Amino acid sequence: MKASKIAYKPVGLALGAVSGMAAGLAFRQAWKVIGHEDEAPAATDEQRTWREILLAAALQGAIFAVVRAAVDRAGAATTRRLTGTWPG
């Protein structure tokens, strides 16, 4: 395993935590706009339709994936600028 990949591990873990928090905030804000309510429906809420549950899950998954990819890519690019090698 390359040294840059090993050195990047703790940075990647920290970035993962930050991206998870940022994605959670982004999802809550997006759901307020789309769902016109403060909280997304829980999958076990029997008062909600399948459509609502699946829409919330798809939106949450998409937001988490995009935020995670953006943060990971920015972290790798920053590592390259600082060290001269790509961490992967």
Helices and strands as residue ranges (DSSP letters): H 3-35, H 50-83
